[in-house]
Amino acid sequence: MEIMIKSKQGNNPKLTFLNLHDPLNFYYNHMVKMIKAGKYTPTDQTKGDDAIGINVPQNTS
């Protein structure tokens, strides 16, 4: 799947972490391994939590 994304979205600056020489590639591969090993479960971002699990106040107005 990564190969297909790289070929279709190769110029997308938001996906440069897929390139081997990008500084974020190591982190990406680490997270993939953690998810596959069952050591990390991504949180549901639709509940208003941010990426590190801190409750983000919702705009009530």
N, CA, C, O and CB atoms as a CASP TS submission, in Angstrom:
PFRMAT TS
TARGET T0000
AUTHOR 0000-0000-0000
METHOD Language model
MODEL 1
PARENT N/A
ATOM      1  N   MET     1       0.830  -1.184   0.000  1.00  0.00           N
ATOM      2  CA  MET     1       0.000   0.000   0.000  1.00  0.00           C
ATOM      3  C   MET     1       0.875   1.248   0.000  1.00  0.00           C
ATOM      4  O   MET     1       0.559   2.230  -0.673  1.00  0.00           O
ATOM      5  CB  MET     1      -0.945  -0.002   1.208  1.00  0.00           C
ATOM      6  N   GLU     2       1.972   1.215   0.751  1.00  0.00           N
ATOM      7  CA  GLU     2       2.858   2.380   0.771  1.00  0.00           C
ATOM      8  C   GLU     2       3.411   2.683  -0.613  1.00  0.00           C
ATOM      9  O   GLU     2       3.548   3.846  -0.990  1.00  0.00           O
ATOM     10  CB  GLU     2       4.006   2.158   1.751  1.00  0.00           C
ATOM     11  N   ILE     3       3.728   1.636  -1.371  1.00  0.00           N
ATOM     12  CA  ILE     3       4.265   1.834  -2.721  1.00  0.00           C
ATOM     13  C   ILE     3       3.246   2.543  -3.592  1.00  0.00           C
ATOM     14  O   ILE     3       3.599   3.442  -4.356  1.00  0.00           O
ATOM     15  CB  ILE     3       4.662   0.488  -3.356  1.00  0.00           C
ATOM     16  N   MET     4       1.983   2.149  -3.486  1.00  0.00           N
ATOM     17  CA  MET     4       0.930   2.782  -4.272  1.00  0.00           C
ATOM     18  C   MET     4       0.756   4.249  -3.856  1.00  0.00           C
ATOM     19  O   MET     4       0.596   5.122  -4.710  1.00  0.00           O
ATOM     20  CB  MET     4      -0.398   2.013  -4.106  1.00  0.00           C
ATOM     21  N   ILE     5       0.787   4.515  -2.563  1.00  0.00           N
ATOM     22  CA  ILE     5       0.654   5.896  -2.085  1.00  0.00           C
ATOM     23  C   ILE     5       1.830   6.735  -2.567  1.00  0.00           C
ATOM     24  O   ILE     5       1.643   7.865  -3.018  1.00  0.00           O
ATOM     25  CB  ILE     5       0.563   5.936  -0.542  1.00  0.00           C
ATOM     26  N   LYS     6       3.034   6.192  -2.473  1.00  0.00           N
ATOM     27  CA  LYS     6       4.216   6.927  -2.928  1.00  0.00           C
ATOM     28  C   LYS     6       4.132   7.257  -4.414  1.00  0.00           C
ATOM     29  O   LYS     6       4.510   8.351  -4.833  1.00  0.00           O
ATOM     30  CB  LYS     6       5.481   6.120  -2.646  1.00  0.00           C
ATOM     31  N   SER     7       3.637   6.310  -5.210  1.00  0.00           N
ATOM     32  CA  SER     7       3.578   6.553  -6.657  1.00  0.00           C
ATOM     33  C   SER     7       2.487   7.559  -7.018  1.00  0.00           C
ATOM     34  O   SER     7       2.673   8.370  -7.925  1.00  0.00           O
ATOM     35  CB  SER     7       3.337   5.239  -7.403  1.00  0.00           C
ATOM     36  N   LYS     8       1.360   7.514  -6.325  1.00  0.00           N
ATOM     37  CA  LYS     8       0.255   8.424  -6.652  1.00  0.00           C
ATOM     38  C   LYS     8       0.362   9.777  -5.961  1.00  0.00           C
ATOM     39  O   LYS     8      -0.116  10.784  -6.484  1.00  0.00           O
ATOM     40  CB  LYS     8      -1.055   7.785  -6.282  1.00  0.00           C
ATOM     41  N   GLN     9       0.992   9.802  -4.781  1.00  0.00           N
ATOM     42  CA  GLN     9       1.063  11.027  -3.995  1.00  0.00           C
ATOM     43  C   GLN     9       2.512  11.445  -3.739  1.00  0.00           C
ATOM     44  O   GLN     9       2.804  12.074  -2.722  1.00  0.00           O
ATOM     45  CB  GLN     9       0.328  10.842  -2.669  1.00  0.00           C
ATOM     46  N   GLY    10       3.407  11.105  -4.640  1.00  0.00           N
ATOM     47  CA  GLY    10       4.829  11.372  -4.454  1.00  0.00           C
ATOM     48  C   GLY    10       5.178  12.833  -4.235  1.00  0.00           C
ATOM     49  O   GLY    10       6.181  13.137  -3.590  1.00  0.00           O
ATOM     50  N   ASN    11       4.376  13.731  -4.754  1.00  0.00           N
ATOM     51  CA  ASN    11       4.661  15.161  -4.616  1.00  0.00           C
ATOM     52  C   ASN    11       3.908  15.806  -3.466  1.00  0.00           C
ATOM     53  O   ASN    11       4.004  17.018  -3.271  1.00  0.00           O
ATOM     54  CB  ASN    11       4.324  15.877  -5.895  1.00  0.00           C
ATOM     55  N   ASN    12       3.167  15.029  -2.709  1.00  0.00           N
ATOM     56  CA  ASN    12       2.382  15.569  -1.600  1.00  0.00           C
ATOM     57  C   ASN    12       3.300  15.806  -0.397  1.00  0.00           C
ATOM     58  O   ASN    12       3.839  14.848   0.157  1.00  0.00           O
ATOM     59  CB  ASN    12       1.215  14.604  -1.224  1.00  0.00           C
ATOM     60  N   PRO    13       3.487  17.066   0.016  1.00  0.00           N
ATOM     61  CA  PRO    13       4.396  17.353   1.133  1.00  0.00           C
ATOM     62  C   PRO    13       3.932  16.764   2.467  1.00  0.00           C
ATOM     63  O   PRO    13       4.738  16.617   3.386  1.00  0.00           O
ATOM     64  CB  PRO    13       4.557  18.844   1.280  1.00  0.00           C
ATOM     65  N   LYS    14       2.654  16.426   2.586  1.00  0.00           N
ATOM     66  CA  LYS    14       2.150  15.840   3.828  1.00  0.00           C
ATOM     67  C   LYS    14       2.548  14.376   3.970  1.00  0.00           C
ATOM     68  O   LYS    14       2.418  13.808   5.055  1.00  0.00           O
ATOM     69  CB  LYS    14       0.638  15.969   3.891  1.00  0.00           C
ATOM     70  N   LEU    15       3.022  13.762   2.910  1.00  0.00           N
ATOM     71  CA  LEU    15       3.362  12.342   2.944  1.00  0.00           C
ATOM     72  C   LEU    15       4.854  12.079   2.778  1.00  0.00           C
ATOM     73  O   LEU    15       5.247  10.957   2.456  1.00  0.00           O
ATOM     74  CB  LEU    15       2.607  11.615   1.870  1.00  0.00           C
ATOM     75  N   THR    16       5.683  13.080   2.988  1.00  0.00           N
ATOM     76  CA  THR    16       7.125  12.884   2.826  1.00  0.00           C
ATOM     77  C   THR    16       7.704  11.920   3.853  1.00  0.00           C
ATOM     78  O   THR    16       8.792  11.385   3.644  1.00  0.00           O
ATOM     79  CB  THR    16       7.839  14.212   2.923  1.00  0.00           C
ATOM     80  N   PHE    17       6.999  11.687   4.960  1.00  0.00           N
ATOM     81  CA  PHE    17       7.488  10.754   5.977  1.00  0.00           C
ATOM     82  C   PHE    17       7.601   9.326   5.434  1.00  0.00           C
ATOM     83  O   PHE    17       8.258   8.487   6.051  1.00  0.00           O
ATOM     84  CB  PHE    17       6.565  10.774   7.193  1.00  0.00           C
ATOM     85  N   LEU    18       6.977   9.041   4.302  1.00  0.00           N
ATOM     86  CA  LEU    18       7.081   7.716   3.696  1.00  0.00           C
ATOM     87  C   LEU    18       8.417   7.512   2.988  1.00  0.00           C
ATOM     88  O   LEU    18       8.800   6.376   2.708  1.00  0.00           O
ATOM     89  CB  LEU    18       5.942   7.503   2.714  1.00  0.00           C
ATOM     90  N   ASN    19       9.128   8.596   2.697  1.00  0.00           N
ATOM     91  CA  ASN    19      10.422   8.499   2.025  1.00  0.00           C
ATOM     92  C   ASN    19      11.491   8.073   3.022  1.00  0.00           C
ATOM     93  O   ASN    19      11.533   8.563   4.151  1.00  0.00           O
ATOM     94  CB  ASN    19      10.802   9.844   1.364  1.00  0.00           C
ATOM     95  N   LEU    20      12.349   7.163   2.597  1.00  0.00           N
ATOM     96  CA  LEU    20      13.356   6.571   3.471  1.00  0.00           C
ATOM     97  C   LEU    20      14.260   7.609   4.125  1.00  0.00           C
ATOM     98  O   LEU    20      14.666   7.421   5.272  1.00  0.00           O
ATOM     99  CB  LEU    20      14.193   5.595   2.693  1.00  0.00           C
ATOM    100  N   HIS    21      14.582   8.680   3.445  1.00  0.00           N
ATOM    101  CA  HIS    21      15.526   9.670   3.972  1.00  0.00           C
ATOM    102  C   HIS    21      14.863  10.815   4.723  1.00  0.00           C
ATOM    103  O   HIS    21      15.547  11.739   5.162  1.00  0.00           O
ATOM    104  CB  HIS    21      16.339  10.230   2.852  1.00  0.00           C
ATOM    105  N   ASP    22      13.560  10.772   4.876  1.00  0.00           N
ATOM    106  CA  ASP    22      12.855  11.804   5.638  1.00  0.00           C
ATOM    107  C   ASP    22      13.085  11.572   7.125  1.00  0.00           C
ATOM    108  O   ASP    22      13.059  10.426   7.572  1.00  0.00           O
ATOM    109  CB  ASP    22      11.334  11.803   5.311  1.00  0.00           C
ATOM    110  N   PRO    23      13.310  12.628   7.903  1.00  0.00           N
ATOM    111  CA  PRO    23      13.550  12.464   9.341  1.00  0.00           C
ATOM    112  C   PRO    23      12.406  11.785  10.092  1.00  0.00           C
ATOM    113  O   PRO    23      12.650  11.145  11.115  1.00  0.00           O
ATOM    114  CB  PRO    23      13.808  13.802   9.956  1.00  0.00           C
ATOM    115  N   LEU    24      11.170  11.904   9.617  1.00  0.00           N
ATOM    116  CA  LEU    24      10.035  11.290  10.304  1.00  0.00           C
ATOM    117  C   LEU    24       9.798   9.832   9.912  1.00  0.00           C
ATOM    118  O   LEU    24       8.930   9.176  10.488  1.00  0.00           O
ATOM    119  CB  LEU    24       8.793  12.082  10.027  1.00  0.00           C
ATOM    120  N   ASN    25      10.554   9.317   8.945  1.00  0.00           N
ATOM    121  CA  ASN    25      10.361   7.944   8.496  1.00  0.00           C
ATOM    122  C   ASN    25      10.658   6.939   9.605  1.00  0.00           C
ATOM    123  O   ASN    25       9.958   5.934   9.724  1.00  0.00           O
ATOM    124  CB  ASN    25      11.240   7.661   7.292  1.00  0.00           C
ATOM    125  N   PHE    26      11.679   7.190  10.413  1.00  0.00           N
ATOM    126  CA  PHE    26      12.005   6.284  11.514  1.00  0.00           C
ATOM    127  C   PHE    26      10.829   6.197  12.494  1.00  0.00           C
ATOM    128  O   PHE    26      10.453   5.105  12.921  1.00  0.00           O
ATOM    129  CB  PHE    26      13.286   6.757  12.247  1.00  0.00           C
ATOM    130  N   TYR    27      10.257   7.338  12.843  1.00  0.00           N
ATOM    131  CA  TYR    27       9.113   7.362  13.759  1.00  0.00           C
ATOM    132  C   TYR    27       7.918   6.639  13.152  1.00  0.00           C
ATOM    133  O   TYR    27       7.242   5.873  13.839  1.00  0.00           O
ATOM    134  CB  TYR    27       8.732   8.810  14.107  1.00  0.00           C
ATOM    135  N   TYR    28       7.653   6.874  11.875  1.00  0.00           N
ATOM    136  CA  TYR    28       6.545   6.210  11.192  1.00  0.00           C
ATOM    137  C   TYR    28       6.710   4.691  11.247  1.00  0.00           C
ATOM    138  O   TYR    28       5.771   3.975  11.594  1.00  0.00           O
ATOM    139  CB  TYR    28       6.452   6.684   9.730  1.00  0.00           C
ATOM    140  N   ASN    29       7.895   4.204  10.906  1.00  0.00           N
ATOM    141  CA  ASN    29       8.133   2.763  10.924  1.00  0.00           C
ATOM    142  C   ASN    29       8.043   2.190  12.337  1.00  0.00           C
ATOM    143  O   ASN    29       7.565   1.071  12.527  1.00  0.00           O
ATOM    144  CB  ASN    29       9.497   2.452  10.325  1.00  0.00           C
ATOM    145  N   HIS    30       8.497   2.946  13.313  1.00  0.00           N
ATOM    146  CA  HIS    30       8.384   2.517  14.705  1.00  0.00           C
ATOM    147  C   HIS    30       6.914   2.370  15.104  1.00  0.00           C
ATOM    148  O   HIS    30       6.538   1.376  15.725  1.00  0.00           O
ATOM    149  CB  HIS    30       9.095   3.519  15.638  1.00  0.00           C
ATOM    150  N   MET    31       6.090   3.342  14.754  1.00  0.00           N
ATOM    151  CA  MET    31       4.671   3.281  15.095  1.00  0.00           C
ATOM    152  C   MET    31       3.961   2.135  14.378  1.00  0.00           C
ATOM    153  O   MET    31       3.082   1.498  14.957  1.00  0.00           O
ATOM    154  CB  MET    31       3.997   4.601  14.755  1.00  0.00           C
ATOM    155  N   VAL    32       4.328   1.868  13.134  1.00  0.00           N
ATOM    156  CA  VAL    32       3.745   0.737  12.409  1.00  0.00           C
ATOM    157  C   VAL    32       4.062  -0.564  13.132  1.00  0.00           C
ATOM    158  O   VAL    32       3.189  -1.417  13.294  1.00  0.00           O
ATOM    159  CB  VAL    32       4.267   0.688  10.956  1.00  0.00           C
ATOM    160  N   LYS    33       5.316  -0.718  13.567  1.00  0.00           N
ATOM    161  CA  LYS    33       5.715  -1.929  14.293  1.00  0.00           C
ATOM    162  C   LYS    33       4.968  -2.054  15.616  1.00  0.00           C
ATOM    163  O   LYS    33       4.548  -3.150  15.987  1.00  0.00           O
ATOM    164  CB  LYS    33       7.227  -1.926  14.546  1.00  0.00           C
ATOM    165  N   MET    34       4.797  -0.945  16.332  1.00  0.00           N
ATOM    166  CA  MET    34       4.093  -0.970  17.613  1.00  0.00           C
ATOM    167  C   MET    34       2.628  -1.362  17.420  1.00  0.00           C
ATOM    168  O   MET    34       2.091  -2.141  18.207  1.00  0.00           O
ATOM    169  CB  MET    34       4.190   0.400  18.304  1.00  0.00           C
ATOM    170  N   ILE    35       1.986  -0.837  16.396  1.00  0.00           N
ATOM    171  CA  ILE    35       0.582  -1.171  16.122  1.00  0.00           C
ATOM    172  C   ILE    35       0.453  -2.641  15.741  1.00  0.00           C
ATOM    173  O   ILE    35      -0.449  -3.328  16.219  1.00  0.00           O
ATOM    174  CB  ILE    35       0.014  -0.274  14.995  1.00  0.00           C
ATOM    175  N   LYS    36       1.354  -3.130  14.878  1.00  0.00           N
ATOM    176  CA  LYS    36       1.305  -4.534  14.473  1.00  0.00           C
ATOM    177  C   LYS    36       1.533  -5.475  15.648  1.00  0.00           C
ATOM    178  O   LYS    36       0.955  -6.561  15.698  1.00  0.00           O
ATOM    179  CB  LYS    36       2.339  -4.802  13.394  1.00  0.00           C
ATOM    180  N   ALA    37       2.373  -5.062  16.595  1.00  0.00           N
ATOM    181  CA  ALA    37       2.676  -5.894  17.757  1.00  0.00           C
ATOM    182  C   ALA    37       1.594  -5.803  18.829  1.00  0.00           C
ATOM    183  O   ALA    37       1.634  -6.535  19.818  1.00  0.00           O
ATOM    184  CB  ALA    37       4.013  -5.493  18.345  1.00  0.00           C
ATOM    185  N   GLY    38       0.629  -4.909  18.636  1.00  0.00           N
ATOM    186  CA  GLY    38      -0.451  -4.746  19.607  1.00  0.00           C
ATOM    187  C   GLY    38      -0.044  -3.961  20.839  1.00  0.00           C
ATOM    188  O   GLY    38      -0.734  -4.004  21.857  1.00  0.00           O
ATOM    189  N   LYS    39       1.077  -3.241  20.759  1.00  0.00           N
ATOM    190  CA  LYS    39       1.563  -2.454  21.896  1.00  0.00           C
ATOM    191  C   LYS    39       1.046  -1.022  21.889  1.00  0.00           C
ATOM    192  O   LYS    39       1.245  -0.285  22.855  1.00  0.00           O
ATOM    193  CB  LYS    39       3.071  -2.441  21.905  1.00  0.00           C
ATOM    194  N   TYR    40       0.391  -0.625  20.814  1.00  0.00           N
ATOM    195  CA  TYR    40      -0.163   0.726  20.720  1.00  0.00           C
ATOM    196  C   TYR    40      -1.487   0.650  19.988  1.00  0.00           C
ATOM    197  O   TYR    40      -1.588   0.014  18.939  1.00  0.00           O
ATOM    198  CB  TYR    40       0.819   1.699  19.996  1.00  0.00           C
ATOM    199  N   THR    41      -2.488   1.289  20.533  1.00  0.00           N
ATOM    200  CA  THR    41      -3.791   1.366  19.891  1.00  0.00           C
ATOM    201  C   THR    41      -4.114   2.839  19.671  1.00  0.00           C
ATOM    202  O   THR    41      -4.232   3.593  20.637  1.00  0.00           O
ATOM    203  CB  THR    41      -4.897   0.659  20.750  1.00  0.00           C
ATOM    204  N   PRO    42      -4.258   3.257  18.423  1.00  0.00           N
ATOM    205  CA  PRO    42      -4.585   4.665  18.162  1.00  0.00           C
ATOM    206  C   PRO    42      -5.888   5.058  18.839  1.00  0.00           C
ATOM    207  O   PRO    42      -6.824   4.262  18.907  1.00  0.00           O
ATOM    208  CB  PRO    42      -4.682   4.925  16.655  1.00  0.00           C
ATOM    209  N   THR    43      -5.948   6.289  19.341  1.00  0.00           N
ATOM    210  CA  THR    43      -7.165   6.774  19.989  1.00  0.00           C
ATOM    211  C   THR    43      -8.139   7.283  18.943  1.00  0.00           C
ATOM    212  O   THR    43      -7.748   7.644  17.833  1.00  0.00           O
ATOM    213  CB  THR    43      -6.841   7.885  21.007  1.00  0.00           C
ATOM    214  N   ASP    44      -9.396   7.308  19.305  1.00  0.00           N
ATOM    215  CA  ASP    44     -10.440   7.813  18.419  1.00  0.00           C
ATOM    216  C   ASP    44     -10.403   9.334  18.456  1.00  0.00           C
ATOM    217  O   ASP    44     -10.760   9.939  19.467  1.00  0.00           O
ATOM    218  CB  ASP    44     -11.849   7.275  18.833  1.00  0.00           C
ATOM    219  N   GLN    45      -9.977   9.951  17.373  1.00  0.00           N
ATOM    220  CA  GLN    45      -9.835  11.406  17.316  1.00  0.00           C
ATOM    221  C   GLN    45     -11.162  12.130  17.208  1.00  0.00           C
ATOM    222  O   GLN    45     -11.192  13.357  17.300  1.00  0.00           O
ATOM    223  CB  GLN    45      -8.969  11.789  16.156  1.00  0.00           C
ATOM    224  N   THR    46     -12.256  11.417  17.018  1.00  0.00           N
ATOM    225  CA  THR    46     -13.551  12.082  16.885  1.00  0.00           C
ATOM    226  C   THR    46     -14.158  12.445  18.232  1.00  0.00           C
ATOM    227  O   THR    46     -15.195  13.107  18.277  1.00  0.00           O
ATOM    228  CB  THR    46     -14.508  11.200  16.119  1.00  0.00           C
ATOM    229  N   LYS    47     -13.534  12.026  19.336  1.00  0.00           N
ATOM    230  CA  LYS    47     -14.070  12.298  20.663  1.00  0.00           C
ATOM    231  C   LYS    47     -13.565  13.605  21.261  1.00  0.00           C
ATOM    232  O   LYS    47     -13.915  13.931  22.395  1.00  0.00           O
ATOM    233  CB  LYS    47     -13.731  11.168  21.581  1.00  0.00           C
ATOM    234  N   GLY    48     -12.755  14.361  20.530  1.00  0.00           N
ATOM    235  CA  GLY    48     -12.279  15.642  21.028  1.00  0.00           C
ATOM    236  C   GLY    48     -10.951  15.564  21.741  1.00  0.00           C
ATOM    237  O   GLY    48     -10.493  16.569  22.285  1.00  0.00           O
ATOM    238  N   ASP    49     -10.314  14.406  21.758  1.00  0.00           N
ATOM    239  CA  ASP    49      -9.001  14.286  22.378  1.00  0.00           C
ATOM    240  C   ASP    49      -7.941  14.623  21.342  1.00  0.00           C
ATOM    241  O   ASP    49      -8.139  14.417  20.145  1.00  0.00           O
ATOM    242  CB  ASP    49      -8.780  12.860  22.958  1.00  0.00           C
ATOM    243  N   ASP    50      -6.806  15.146  21.818  1.00  0.00           N
ATOM    244  CA  ASP    50      -5.728  15.408  20.883  1.00  0.00           C
ATOM    245  C   ASP    50      -4.863  14.153  20.740  1.00  0.00           C
ATOM    246  O   ASP    50      -5.182  13.108  21.307  1.00  0.00           O
ATOM    247  CB  ASP    50      -4.878  16.616  21.348  1.00  0.00           C
ATOM    248  N   ALA    51      -3.782  14.257  19.990  1.00  0.00           N
ATOM    249  CA  ALA    51      -2.981  13.084  19.642  1.00  0.00           C
ATOM    250  C   ALA    51      -2.285  12.432  20.836  1.00  0.00           C
ATOM    251  O   ALA    51      -1.902  11.266  20.744  1.00  0.00           O
ATOM    252  CB  ALA    51      -1.953  13.469  18.626  1.00  0.00           C
ATOM    253  N   ILE    52      -2.109  13.136  21.945  1.00  0.00           N
ATOM    254  CA  ILE    52      -1.422  12.531  23.082  1.00  0.00           C
ATOM    255  C   ILE    52      -2.369  12.224  24.232  1.00  0.00           C
ATOM    256  O   ILE    52      -1.922  11.950  25.346  1.00  0.00           O
ATOM    257  CB  ILE    52      -0.318  13.440  23.562  1.00  0.00           C
ATOM    258  N   GLY    53      -3.636  12.266  23.982  1.00  0.00           N
ATOM    259  CA  GLY    53      -4.611  11.830  24.972  1.00  0.00           C
ATOM    260  C   GLY    53      -5.029  12.876  25.991  1.00  0.00           C
ATOM    261  O   GLY    53      -5.646  12.548  27.004  1.00  0.00           O
ATOM    262  N   ILE    54      -4.700  14.125  25.730  1.00  0.00           N
ATOM    263  CA  ILE    54      -5.110  15.190  26.646  1.00  0.00           C
ATOM    264  C   ILE    54      -6.469  15.725  26.180  1.00  0.00           C
ATOM    265  O   ILE    54      -6.669  15.985  24.994  1.00  0.00           O
ATOM    266  CB  ILE    54      -4.033  16.343  26.702  1.00  0.00           C
ATOM    267  N   ASN    55      -7.387  15.884  27.116  1.00  0.00           N
ATOM    268  CA  ASN    55      -8.719  16.362  26.764  1.00  0.00           C
ATOM    269  C   ASN    55      -8.639  17.792  26.244  1.00  0.00           C
ATOM    270  O   ASN    55      -8.111  18.681  26.912  1.00  0.00           O
ATOM    271  CB  ASN    55      -9.667  16.282  27.979  1.00  0.00           C
ATOM    272  N   VAL    56      -9.159  17.995  25.065  1.00  0.00           N
ATOM    273  CA  VAL    56      -9.170  19.313  24.449  1.00  0.00           C
ATOM    274  C   VAL    56     -10.557  19.907  24.640  1.00  0.00           C
ATOM    275  O   VAL    56     -11.549  19.287  24.256  1.00  0.00           O
ATOM    276  CB  VAL    56      -8.787  19.242  22.934  1.00  0.00           C
ATOM    277  N   PRO    57     -10.646  21.113  25.235  1.00  0.00           N
ATOM    278  CA  PRO    57     -11.950  21.726  25.439  1.00  0.00           C
ATOM    279  C   PRO    57     -12.700  21.919  24.126  1.00  0.00           C
ATOM    280  O   PRO    57     -12.122  22.342  23.125  1.00  0.00           O
ATOM    281  CB  PRO    57     -11.792  23.058  26.142  1.00  0.00           C
ATOM    282  N   GLN    58     -13.975  21.608  24.141  1.00  0.00           N
ATOM    283  CA  GLN    58     -14.805  21.764  22.955  1.00  0.00           C
ATOM    284  C   GLN    58     -15.436  23.151  22.948  1.00  0.00           C
ATOM    285  O   GLN    58     -15.795  23.679  24.001  1.00  0.00           O
ATOM    286  CB  GLN    58     -15.892  20.669  22.900  1.00  0.00           C
ATOM    287  N   ASN    59     -15.571  23.730  21.785  1.00  0.00           N
ATOM    288  CA  ASN    59     -16.194  25.022  21.626  1.00  0.00           C
ATOM    289  C   ASN    59     -17.703  24.834  21.769  1.00  0.00           C
ATOM    290  O   ASN    59     -18.316  24.136  20.962  1.00  0.00           O
ATOM    291  CB  ASN    59     -15.824  25.666  20.253  1.00  0.00           C
ATOM    292  N   THR    60     -18.306  25.449  22.787  1.00  0.00           N
ATOM    293  CA  THR    60     -19.731  25.274  23.043  1.00  0.00           C
ATOM    294  C   THR    60     -20.569  26.438  22.526  1.00  0.00           C
ATOM    295  O   THR    60     -21.789  26.434  22.692  1.00  0.00           O
ATOM    296  CB  THR    60     -19.967  25.100  24.520  1.00  0.00           C
ATOM    297  N   SER    61     -19.939  27.436  21.900  1.00  0.00           N
ATOM    298  CA  SER    61     -20.725  28.574  21.422  1.00  0.00           C
ATOM    299  C   SER    61     -21.200  28.400  20.022  1.00  0.00           C
ATOM    300  O   SER    61     -21.875  29.280  19.486  1.00  0.00           O
ATOM    301  CB  SER    61     -19.939  29.822  21.512  1.00  0.00           C
TER
END
